[in-house]
Structures are given as C-alpha cells and as structure tokens.
C-alpha cells in the first residue's frame, strides 16, 4: 500500500497493482458453447515447463469471464491490458485473503470467555455451550475455533489512476491477500 494526493491535496490510501497484459485464449458464444464468455491467460510458462496437455494454452493462470461481456470485441490472440479501465471506474477485486492460522473463539469471533471466579476452573477462553440437545448435532455455521483467513474475498474499490506505460492500476483502499497474490479485477 501507499498514499496518493489528489488535485485538492487530500491524501488517499491506495494499493498499487501491477496488471500484466492478458492474452485472449478463447471466445465462447451462444451458438457453439451455449453461453458467452472470454477466456484469458496470463504469465506465460517457460518452454521446458509446458507439458503435452498445456500446448494449446501455455499459461500459468487461465480464467474465464462470463456474464455481461460483449464478446464481439474480442478474438483469440488479442491482448487485454490496463487500458480497458478508466480513472474513477468502480471495480470488483477478488483474491485469496491472508491466512491467519488456527485461532480460538476469543481471537477469531471476539468471545468474552468465562468469568475467572464463581466456580470456573481452567476454562477462561472456552466457548461455553454449543447448542441444545434437540438436533443432537452441531448446527451448521456455529462459531467455533478453527482456521482464519485464506478465503476468497471480493472488495469493491475505485480506480484512482492508471499508468499505462508501467501496467499499474492505482486503487483506493486495500485489496485481499499479500504481496504477489493473484487478483481478479472486474469492471
């Protein structure tokens, strides 16, 4: 993360995203495939890493975008870069959040724990009762101890500026994950 100053001198917290150009691998249409989508690939693999099954699409990351996309604009072999976006565009950025490891209920969910007196012994940070005896199982979605983070998160941000020469997108606020995390940016 960094900071950016606008024309009025206001300081804006921003994240710099290096967006390498993606190559259009396949364009799917309703007649042939039953739905409309554009398949993009990024980070081309080295020749020695390409196996027989990867000959057609020799990219480390392949992602298909479907929905409200005008597929007539794209054809296989085209490059999609940061020029697709404009300043002040609203975008949805998805990625895998940082993993926090195993945590108890006090750290993970903010439970207060049990009192230190009045008959409580060796269970200060315990969750307490986890349900009634009627369903005779733990109900789905129960707040319990476990791993935190390492989930796919989507955040809506605003593009502050685009640097086309360096393939940079400057986005207001933070994005999911750590440095080097692969992000999916939708307009």
C-alpha positions as a Python dict, from the first residue, in 0.01 Angstrom:
ca = {
    (1, 'X'): (0, 0, 0),
    (2, 'X'): (98, 361, -49),
    (3, 'X'): (-58, 705, -49),
    (4, 'X'): (-176, 934, -329),
    (5, 'X'): (-253, 1306, -324),
    (6, 'X'): (-538, 1434, -542),
    (7, 'X'): (-574, 1781, -701),
    (8, 'X'): (-715, 1931, -379),
    (9, 'X'): (-424, 1798, -172),
    (10, 'X'): (-627, 1526, 2),
    (11, 'X'): (-429, 1216, 98),
    (12, 'X'): (-584, 889, -28),
    (13, 'X'): (-462, 544, 90),
    (14, 'X'): (-404, 336, -224),
    (15, 'X'): (-277, -2, -339),
    (16, 'X'): (-54, -35, -645),
    (17, 'X'): (-147, -333, -862),
    (18, 'X'): (84, -450, -1140),
    (19, 'X'): (-151, -578, -1410),
    (20, 'X'): (41, -773, -1671),
    (21, 'X'): (-130, -794, -2011),
    (22, 'X'): (-357, -1096, -2052),
    (23, 'X'): (-398, -1284, -2377),
    (24, 'X'): (-740, -1388, -2508),
    (25, 'X'): (-723, -1765, -2544),
    (26, 'X'): (-1080, -1844, -2647),
    (27, 'X'): (-1405, -1661, -2714),
    (28, 'X'): (-1718, -1863, -2638),
    (29, 'X'): (-2053, -1776, -2797),
    (30, 'X'): (-2414, -1886, -2751),
    (31, 'X'): (-2441, -2075, -3080),
    (32, 'X'): (-2141, -2305, -3029),
    (33, 'X'): (-2095, -2326, -2650),
    (34, 'X'): (-2438, -2231, -2512),
    (35, 'X'): (-2312, -1923, -2326),
    (36, 'X'): (-2097, -1617, -2387),
    (37, 'X'): (-1755, -1588, -2223),
    (38, 'X'): (-1398, -1476, -2279),
    (39, 'X'): (-1110, -1695, -2161),
    (40, 'X'): (-792, -1509, -2060),
    (41, 'X'): (-444, -1635, -1978),
    (42, 'X'): (-154, -1464, -1802),
    (43, 'X'): (205, -1544, -1703),
    (44, 'X'): (331, -1748, -1997),
    (45, 'X'): (515, -2065, -1899),
    (46, 'X'): (873, -2140, -1997),
    (47, 'X'): (919, -2386, -2282),
    (48, 'X'): (1056, -2660, -2054),
    (49, 'X'): (751, -2637, -1822),
    (50, 'X'): (494, -2691, -2100),
    (51, 'X'): (353, -3043, -2099),
    (52, 'X'): (160, -3206, -2380),
    (53, 'X'): (-176, -3113, -2226),
    (54, 'X'): (-70, -2745, -2190),
    (55, 'X'): (43, -2698, -2555),
    (56, 'X'): (-284, -2523, -2652),
    (57, 'X'): (-285, -2284, -2353),
    (58, 'X'): (72, -2246, -2218),
    (59, 'X'): (-17, -2008, -1933),
    (60, 'X'): (16, -2047, -1558),
    (61, 'X'): (-321, -1883, -1489),
    (62, 'X'): (-630, -1930, -1709),
    (63, 'X'): (-961, -1767, -1615),
    (64, 'X'): (-1296, -1748, -1792),
    (65, 'X'): (-1508, -1433, -1762),
    (66, 'X'): (-1877, -1464, -1839),
    (67, 'X'): (-2183, -1252, -1778),
    (68, 'X'): (-2244, -908, -1925),
    (69, 'X'): (-1942, -908, -2160),
    (70, 'X'): (-1961, -800, -2523),
    (71, 'X'): (-1772, -1094, -2678),
    (72, 'X'): (-1781, -937, -3025),
    (73, 'X'): (-1497, -702, -2917),
    (74, 'X'): (-1253, -989, -2860),
    (75, 'X'): (-1092, -1259, -3073),
    (76, 'X'): (-835, -1525, -2987),
    (77, 'X'): (-482, -1386, -2970),
    (78, 'X'): (-578, -1031, -2865),
    (79, 'X'): (-411, -871, -2564),
    (80, 'X'): (-611, -717, -2280),
    (81, 'X'): (-419, -465, -2071),
    (82, 'X'): (-486, -181, -1824),
    (83, 'X'): (-627, 42, -2099),
    (84, 'X'): (-958, -145, -2054),
    (85, 'X'): (-1015, 59, -1736),
    (86, 'X'): (-1051, 436, -1687),
    (87, 'X'): (-978, 667, -1393),
    (88, 'X'): (-1258, 676, -1130),
    (89, 'X'): (-1407, 343, -1250),
    (90, 'X'): (-1570, 125, -986),
    (91, 'X'): (-1416, -224, -990),
    (92, 'X'): (-1460, -551, -804),
    (93, 'X'): (-1129, -703, -694),
    (94, 'X'): (-1122, -1069, -585),
    (95, 'X'): (-838, -1266, -432),
    (96, 'X'): (-740, -1508, -157),
    (97, 'X'): (-707, -1332, 181),
    (98, 'X'): (-409, -1379, 412),
    (99, 'X'): (-416, -1699, 616),
    (100, 'X'): (-423, -1637, 992),
    (101, 'X'): (-370, -1994, 1114),
    (102, 'X'): (-561, -2171, 1389),
    (103, 'X'): (-732, -1946, 1642),
    (104, 'X'): (-960, -1996, 1940),
    (105, 'X'): (-1305, -1843, 1976),
    (106, 'X'): (-1183, -1538, 2170),
    (107, 'X'): (-942, -1432, 1895),
    (108, 'X'): (-1148, -1549, 1597),
    (109, 'X'): (-1500, -1439, 1697),
    (110, 'X'): (-1443, -1195, 1985),
    (111, 'X'): (-1599, -1413, 2258),
    (112, 'X'): (-1552, -1277, 2611),
    (113, 'X'): (-1475, -1611, 2774),
    (114, 'X'): (-1599, -1734, 3111),
    (115, 'X'): (-1560, -1549, 3443),
    (116, 'X'): (-1241, -1610, 3638),
    (117, 'X'): (-1433, -1684, 3961),
    (118, 'X'): (-1769, -1833, 4075),
    (119, 'X'): (-1679, -2194, 4014),
    (120, 'X'): (-1500, -2155, 3681),
    (121, 'X'): (-1177, -2353, 3665),
    (122, 'X'): (-939, -2393, 3367),
    (123, 'X'): (-1185, -2274, 3102),
    (124, 'X'): (-1142, -1899, 3079),
    (125, 'X'): (-1125, -1885, 2698),
    (126, 'X'): (-1366, -2171, 2625),
    (127, 'X'): (-1674, -2114, 2403),
    (128, 'X'): (-1928, -2248, 2653),
    (129, 'X'): (-2237, -2436, 2540),
    (130, 'X'): (-2258, -2512, 2168),
    (131, 'X'): (-2627, -2594, 2138),
    (132, 'X'): (-2932, -2772, 2271),
    (133, 'X'): (-2990, -3147, 2287),
    (134, 'X'): (-3274, -3149, 2033),
    (135, 'X'): (-3091, -3171, 1700),
    (136, 'X'): (-2819, -3392, 1860),
    (137, 'X'): (-2551, -3244, 1637),
    (138, 'X'): (-2357, -2922, 1597),
    (139, 'X'): (-2564, -2681, 1387),
    (140, 'X'): (-2400, -2558, 1065),
    (141, 'X'): (-2242, -2214, 1089),
    (142, 'X'): (-2174, -2240, 1465),
    (143, 'X'): (-1899, -2005, 1573),
    (144, 'X'): (-1618, -2232, 1691),
    (145, 'X'): (-1239, -2237, 1697),
    (146, 'X'): (-1063, -2302, 1366),
    (147, 'X'): (-853, -2157, 1090),
    (148, 'X'): (-899, -1794, 1000),
    (149, 'X'): (-847, -1624, 664),
    (150, 'X'): (-726, -1800, 347),
    (151, 'X'): (-1066, -1748, 181),
    (152, 'X'): (-1173, -1585, -143),
    (153, 'X'): (-1278, -1225, -75),
    (154, 'X'): (-1424, -963, -309),
    (155, 'X'): (-1388, -592, -241),
    (156, 'X'): (-1539, -303, -435),
    (157, 'X'): (-1288, -23, -490),
    (158, 'X'): (-1242, 286, -707),
    (159, 'X'): (-955, 327, -954),
    (160, 'X'): (-765, 645, -866),
    (161, 'X'): (-522, 643, -1159),
    (162, 'X'): (-394, 419, -1438),
    (163, 'X'): (-30, 411, -1550),
    (164, 'X'): (-36, 254, -1898),
    (165, 'X'): (343, 265, -1953),
    (166, 'X'): (419, 59, -1639),
    (167, 'X'): (96, -151, -1643),
    (168, 'X'): (-7, -19, -1300),
    (169, 'X'): (-354, 27, -1157),
    (170, 'X'): (-373, 252, -852),
    (171, 'X'): (-678, 153, -647),
    (172, 'X'): (-826, 331, -346),
    (173, 'X'): (-801, 128, -24),
    (174, 'X'): (-670, -222, 34),
    (175, 'X'): (-711, -545, -162),
    (176, 'X'): (-729, -907, -39),
    (177, 'X'): (-409, -1106, 7),
    (178, 'X'): (-43, -1028, 46),
    (179, 'X'): (224, -909, -198),
    (180, 'X'): (228, -1126, -508),
    (181, 'X'): (-130, -1253, -470),
    (182, 'X'): (-310, -1311, -799),
    (183, 'X'): (-611, -1077, -824),
    (184, 'X'): (-915, -1082, -1048),
    (185, 'X'): (-1030, -732, -1147),
    (186, 'X'): (-1377, -682, -1299),
    (187, 'X'): (-1518, -352, -1420),
}
